[in-house]
Each structure stands twice: as structure tokens, then as C-alpha cells.
Amino acid sequence: PLYNNQHLLDFEWGVVTAAFLQKFPDPSLKHVKNVETVNRCICPKKKTMDVRRVFYCMFPIPKLAEKLLGKRATVICVEEAHWDLNR
């Protein structure tokens, strides 16, 4: 991947999971136009959860660049998250 980030949070599993899943939509992030969960896998035996979400974002660019390109800057981002209750 081009970007990888890992956080180990010292909070209850349910609190961290709920906060993560509720962070979108966020009215202060106007560039995020749409978020879709495309995969969710919960394994009770291993006590893990995996989530993959796709974000459609639109960023403002200078008017001249917008006229030359004929459109606004759009980006599709993929976010993958893994929770392990045993860690």
C-alpha cells in the first residue's frame, strides 16, 4: 500500500469500534462525498473484525486547473481496518 497506519488503543474494544464506525459522515469534512462499507467480516471464534470501506472524495482545485481539466479533482480511497480483541 501507498500509506499504512497502525494504532494500538488502550480502551475497551466496543468503545474503539463504535467511535471508528461513527466517524463518517462528518460535516466538517466537506471533501468526503460518500462512504460505502464494501466488506465486513466478524469472526467470533478468533474475536476479530475486518472492515473495508470505499470513500469518494472531491477536492477543490484552482479555477484555471478546473477549466483546463474540465472537472474537479476526484479521488477514491480504500480504508481497511482490523480489530483484534485478543491484543
N, C-alpha and C positions, 0 to 999 in steps of 0.2 A: 504493500500500500504506500501511497504518497505521504500519508500522515497517519501516525499511530499515537494514541494517548492512553495511559492507564492510570486509574485512580483506585486506591485501596482506602475505603471509608470506614471509620470506626463508629458506625451507627447500626441500629437494627436493620436487618435485611428488608423488612417491609417498608420502613421509612425511606430508605435509599431508593428502592424500586418505585414507590409511589411518586416520589419527587421527580425522578428521571422521566417517568412516563407522562407526567403532567406538565413538563416544561414547554410544550408546544400545544396549542398556539400561544404565542407571546406577542401582545400588541406592540411592544417596544421594538420588535424585530420585524420591521415592515418589509424587508427583503425576502423573508420566508413566506412564500405564497401558498404552499401546500405541503403537507406531510402525510405520507402513507406508510403504514406498517405492512411490509410485504412478507414477513416471516416471524413467527413467534413459536418457540419450542420450549416447553416446560418438561423437565424430567424429575418427577418426584423421587425416584429411586436414588439418583445422584445428587438431588437437591440443587439443580442448576436451571437457569433460564437463559435463552438466547433470543435476541430481538434484532431484526434488520429493518431499518426504516429508510425511505427514499424522500429526499427533500427537493422541492422545486423552488429555486430562488431567482429573483430578478433584481439586479443591481443597477443603480443609476450610473450613467456614464456621461461624459461631456456631450453637449448637444451636437457639436460638429461630428464627433465619432458616431453618434447615433444616426445622423443623416447619412454619413458615408457607409455605414454598415446596413442601414435600413431597418434596424431593430435595436432593442435594448439588450444589455448583457444578461443572458440567462445561464444558469448553472444547475446541474442535477448532482446532488451529493448523496452518498450512501453512508449510513451510520450503522455500525454493528456493535452490539453491546452483549456482554456475557456476565451473568451473575452466578456466583458460587457460594452457596450458604455455608459450605464447609470451611471456607477460607476466612 
